[in-house]
C-alpha cells in the first residue's frame, strides 16, 4: 500500500543528501506516478494530474478532459451529455483515485509506480545536479576557479566547489598535474551552455591554452586594468606555453609586467601549472623581431624570407639548434603557431658567429 509518511521521509533524506529542493523531488515523484498511470491504466494522450498531500497523508489522481459535442478521442474528450453541468470547451477534471488506490489494484499500481519513480528519480537527480552545477558556473565562463581535489576515480578528477562535486574529465586533464585528493588547482571554465532539449553542460579544463592567461590574470592586476594585453597563446599542455603580449602605454614593458619583480609573477603561474615553461614575447610591429623572440631561448642572428609568403628562415648561432628546435621540435613548432610563419632553422657556421659578434 501507499505509505505517504515513508515517501515524505525518503524525500527529506534525498533532499538533505543531494541538496535538491524538496519541492523538486515531489514534482519528480508526481511525474513518475503520472507515467505509471498512463502506462497501465490510461493512455499516453491523457492529461493526468497527480497531487501528493503530505499534510493529509493522501494522494489524488485525476484526468482532464475537454467537453465536446461529439467525442473523437475518449482519452482527452468528454461529451456534453456526460458533462451536463458544463459547457462545450470547458475542462472537466475526473477523479480516478479510487480506480487505482482501492482494493487489489492499489498494490499493483504502487509496485509499478515505485519502479517508475525509482528510475525517474535517478534520472532527475542527475539532471537536477547538472542544473545546479550550471547555475554555479553560469557567470564564470572564461574564468579560472581555485578548487580542491576531492576524489580521483576511474580517470575522472572530482573537485569540491562550494560543497558540490564537479568533474574534470580525462580529456581535459594534463598528465603532468599531480591529481591527488587535497591538492588545489586553478581550473579553467571552458564552456557553460544550456541548449533546448539537452542537459546543461559545464566543461572544465586544465589543458586548454586559455587557462594560462586566465591564471596570469590572478597574479597580474594590470591585465584586468587593460594596461597589458595577452594577444595570443599557444601551448603544449604541461610542457611549454608561448604568449604574445602588448601594451598601449609607451612607459610600460608588457613582458616585464608579466614576469614581475625578480620573476615572481611568472614563477607563481608556472607553479600553478606544475612547472610548465612559459615564454613571453613582445607583440611589436617588426615581424622579424617577434620571430626572433618567439624562438627563445635560442639566439637568432637574423631572419630571411622563405620560399613562400608565410615562411621564413631563422639563422641561429652555431651550436644552438637544440635550443631552437627543442624536444620533438616543440619550440620551433610553437613559435610558428604564435607568429603565423612556417619557420625553418639554419645554423650559421662557427666562423660567421664570430663575424656577427
N, C-alpha and C positions, 0 to 999 in steps of 0.2 A: 504493500500500500504506500501511497504518497505520504511522506513524513516531512511536513513543511519545516519543522524545527531542525531536522537534520540538514535540509537544504540550506537553511539560514546559517547554521553553524559552519557548513562547508564553504559557503560564500565568504563568511567573515574570515576564515582561515586563509583561503586563497588570496583574498584582498590584502591581508596583512603581509603574507609571504611575498607576493608578486608586486605589491604596491600598485594594484589596479583598483580603481574606484568600485565600490560595492554595486553602485547603480549599473555600471558597465557589465558586471558579471550577471546581474539579474536579467539584463537585456539578452545576454548570451543564452541563458537557460530558457527564457521565454521563447527565443528564436528556435532553440532545439525542440521544444515541445510543439511548436507550430509545425516544424518539419516532420516530427513523428506523427502528428495527427494527419497531415496531408498524405503521408506515405501509406498509412494503413487504414485510415478511416474516411478520408475525403479524397480530394483531387488536387493536383498542383495549381489548378486555376482558382481555387477558393482563396478568399481573403480571410485568413484565420487570425483571431486576436486571442492572446493568452495573457492573463494577468495573475501574477503571484501576489497574494496578500499575506504578508508575514504577520501582521498585527492580528488578523483574524484566523490565521493558520488555514487559509483556503486557497483554492485555485479556480479561476473562471476561464472557460474556453467558449468562444463564440465565433460565428461565421457572419460576415457581412454580405448581404445580397441587395441588389438593386430592384426596386419594384417596376415591373413592366406589364404591358398589356398582354403580350404573348411571350412565353418563356422559350428562348432558343438555347440557352446554356444554363442547365439546372445548378451548376456549381456556383454561378455568380448572380443568378436572377431568380426572382420570385414573382408569381402572378399577382395582379391586383385583387383577384378573388381571394387568394390565401392571405394577403396582407390588407385586409379590408379596412383597417383604420389608417392606412397610409395612402399617399398619392403617387402617381407614376413619376418615377425619377428619384423618389426618396430612397435612403439607405436603411435597410432593416438589419438589426443585429439579432441573430438567432442563437440562443444559449444551447450549447451541445455538451455542457459539462457532464451531465449525468450519463450521456451515451458512452463515455469512456472512463468515468471515475466512480461508477457504481457497479457493484457486483463483480462477476468474473472478469469483465472487460478491464477493470481497474488495474489488476495485477499485470495483465498482458501489456496494456498501454504504458504503464510505468516502466516495465522492463525495456520496452522498445525506446521509450523516451530517455531513459537513463543512458542507454548505449549511444543514442544520438547526441545527448547532452555532453557526454564524455568526449566524443570526437570533436564536437563544435567548440567545447571549452579549450581543449588543447590547441586547436587551430586559432581560435580567437585570442587566447592568451599570447600566442606568438605574434599575431597581428597587432595586438594592443601594445606589447612591448616594443615592437618596431615603431609604432606611432609615438610612444613615449620617448624612445631614443631620437626619433626625428625631431620632436619638439625640443629636446635638449640641445640639438646641434643646428636647428633651423637657421639661426642667425650667425653661425660660426664657420660657414663655408669659406675656404681660403685662409683660415687661421690655423695656428698650432695651439694645442692644449697639452699641458703637462699632466700626465696621468701615470698611475702606479700599476704595474703588472699584478694582477690578482691570481691568474692561473694560466698555465701553458698546457694545452690539451689537444691531442690529435692534430698537431700542426697549427692550431689556432692559438693566438695570444689574446687572452681575455684581460682587459683593463677594467679597473674600477674608476668610475667617474660619477661623483655625487651619489654614491651608493647604488649605481646602476652598472650592469655588466655590458661592456661594449667590446666588439671583436675586431682585432686586426687580422685580416685573412692572410694566409700564407703567401698569396700572390703579391701582397703589398709589404712584405717583411724584407729586411736586409739581413743577409746571413751573418754579417759581422756583428750585429747587435747582440747583446747578451740578454736575451729574454728570460729572466728569472724572476719568480714571484718576489715582490718588494722593490725591484728596480723601477726607477722613474724614467719616462721618456717624453720628449716632445713629439706629439703625433699630429700629422697634417690632416685637416678635414678637407678631403679632396672633392667630395661630391655629396650634396644633400638635395635629393629630388623626391617629388611626390607627384606621380602621374595618375591620371584617371584610369581606373580598373586595374591598378597594380599596387603592390605594397610600397610604403615609403622606403627609400634607400639612402643609407648613410655609408659612405666609403671612407675609411681611414687609411692613411698610408705613411710608411716610413721610407718608401722607395722613390717617390716622385721628386723631380727636380725642384718643384715649388716649395718643398719642405725647407730647403736651405735658406732662401731669402726670408721665409716666414720665421725661422729661428733667429736669423740675424736681426729681425725687427724687434725681437725680445731684448736684445743687448745693445742695439744702436738706435737711440731715440730720433736721430737725425733722419731716419728713413720715414717714419710717420710724420715728421715735420716737413717732408719734401725738400730737405736740404741736400740729401743724397738719394739717387735713384738707382735701383738694380734693374738694368735694362734687359739682360738676357742671362739665362743659366743653362748650362749643360752638365750632365752628371753621369758618372758610373757609380751607382749607389754603393756605399761602404768603402769605396776606393778613392775617388777623386771627383772634385767639382771645379768648374771654371765659371767665373762670372764677369760680365761686362758691367761697369758702374760709371755713373756720370754725375755732374752737378751743374747747376746754372749760376753758381757763385764762384767768381774768379779766385776769391781768397780761400776757398775750401778745397782740400785734397780728398777726393772721394775714396781713394784706395786707403789712405792713411786713416780716414774716419772709420772705415770698417775694420781695419786692423787694430786700431786703438793703441793707447799708450802701452809701450813695451809688449805689444801684440796681445794684450789681454782680451780684447773683444773677439778676435778671430779664434784665439785659443779656446775661449768659452764655447763658441759654436762647434769647433772641432771636437771638444769633449762631449758635447751633446750628440754628435754624430759618430761617437766611438772611434775617434782618430782619423776620420776621413780627411784627406788632404784638400785644401781649398786654395785655388789661385784666383786672385782678384786683379782684373785687367781694366785700366782706364779706357773708357769709350771715347776716344778722340777722333777728330776728322781725318787724321793721317792714317789711312788703312795699313800702310807698311808698319807704322809704329804699333798699331793694335796687334798685328800678326806677330811681330817680334815679342811683345809682352805675352801674347797668348801661348807662345811656345816655352814660356818659363817652366822649369829652371834652366833651360838651355840658353846659351849666349848666341843670339842670332846677329851675324855681322851685317847682312843685307838681304833684301827681298826683291826678287825679279819676277816679271810677268811670266806665266806659264804658256802652254800652247793654246789654251782656251781662256776666255774672258774670266771664268770663275776658278782659274787655277794659278798658283804661284809657286816659285821655287825659293825656299828659305835656305840660305847659306849659313852654316854654323861653323864654329871653330873646330879645329881638328880635335878629335877625342871626345866630342860632346854628343855624338849620335845617340848614345844610350839615354842621355838626359832628354833629348828632343823627342825621341820615339817612345821611350819608357816601356813598361811592361805591356806586352801584347799590342804595342803600337798605340796604347791608350792616350798618351799625352798629345801626340800629333792628331789623332782622330778627334779628340775633344776640342782641340784648337781649331780644327777645320769646321766643326759644327758651330763653334762660337763665332767665328769670323765670317762664315759663309763661303770660304775659299777652300778648294782642294789643295792641300799643301804637300809638296814634295820636299824632302830633305836632302841637301847636298852638303857634304863635309869638305871644307877647304883644306888644301894641303898645308902641312905644318909651316912651310916657308911663307905662305901667304898670311897665315896668322900673325907672324912677326911683322910683316909689312903693314897689316891693318893696325896692329898695336902701335 
